């Protein structure tokens, strides 16, 4: 139940017995509503499209979905719009932000329907012109974005994830793509992703790519020290606008994220492409996303927790030996565990398999699932204690190598059964390096 400006709202039928003022009907709660007699309640029943009669929504809402890259891309759009002088809000995995201030800490990638409308109303009150939000596949299926009017929707990529919820990969793909169906808003898609490319014939669709012929294209790039890229935007009349992008972000996956962000901001603001590249260059990345914790030795923390996410990180450091520490979350999609092990074995010269968030599962059984994807276990080390695994990896690291610590990103806790213990990969690395420095 949500009380907003003295009026109680709910989209949960269990709250009807509490005498709420307004009940919001959605596709998700329709099966429950069909089994009750509305006449037994004094509650007013409304469709979700009428929430705008109670909550302010008069600004441009930008929705970013995809398996990987949502957080970085949404944050890059938010940062660029702020640098261009626009008032802007950002909602996603990292929390709720407005005009460069943190309003609420991290929670669900996409909050509940009523929480979302309340956040949008608050952003309107603060004079925001843009509201940038991450849109999860769960939120799409559960109708948590019901009746929102988006100005632009973008998708980064689609790989296997959340099959514990969606059951099949095709269901997951369909959930992501359904965000774009029967909708005349601006759309931005990654044309290099075959699953996403299905959307290319939809109305008002613009594309970005490194390999394919797209609306927004990278003509040449270097990833030697951050990102240096020559980018272009081809107008409908075939004229082309060129610009140069410099960024401190690491990796080809971040080049894709930057290109998606540029595409979105260009379509929203119609500012010169070079001005957008200049503004984006000030974006330093997101905590826990390809975050450089140490340069000597080179230690990077990232949230990559799928085969594809790990692959993108590995491909970003092809020029040097890779050591990796990772695990897999408990009570989540088990099918990805051996695939994560397989891709680690293909790219890393040393692998440290450990615990992520085991939740209710036995950490050793999760590790066993990961190891089942490896053809041999040479240079593979197992320690379910994550701090001990990181300590061993750092002790065995030399200056030629990069150590990637994957899976948890900027998380500040580790979940064991019903208990969350304080733990940060970044702080763990800093403590270990400080102890080494003090000892030496």
Order of alpha helices (4+ residues) and beta strands (2+ residues): beta-beta-beta-alpha-beta-beta-alpha-beta-beta-beta-alpha-beta-alpha-beta-alpha-alpha-beta-beta-beta-beta-beta-alpha-alpha-beta-beta-alpha-beta-alpha-beta-alpha-beta-alpha-beta-beta-beta-alpha
